[in-house]
Amino acid sequence: MTGSTDSSSANTSRNDSARRIISALRLVAVALVIVGFVGWASGDAAPFDLESPYTIAFGVGVACAFASIYLGIFLAEGGEE
């Protein structure tokens, strides 16, 4: 009986930390995409210059968005196979 309670509290703790990570990734994604787009639109940067910090910020923001989506789906399915 005690093992079941310990296991459910561990799962709850894991879910809470996973949700915090997902929320942080979403926040970082939105911030980087906005900074990258605004910097690109207002600056004299070439549209697809891979050395531009705005392009890198935009790309990292998109990667964070995909990571948060993937982790959210994984968490919603239970996280176990």
Phi, psi and omega in degrees: 000316182293325179298322179295318179294318178297320180293319180290325178289327176293319177296318179297318179296318178296317180296319179297317180291323177295320179295323177294320178296317179297317179296319178295318178297320178296317179297314178297319180298312181297315181298314183291322178295317179295313179298315180297316182290314180295319178297320178291317183289325184266344182264182178263028182285146174291148186302322184235039178280110185288348179269355180286135178296333179289322177294319179295317179299317179297315180296318178293324177297318177295319178297319177296322178296314178297319179296318180292324177295314180299313180295325177295319178293317179299318179291321181293330180276001177104344177074005180226153178258000000 
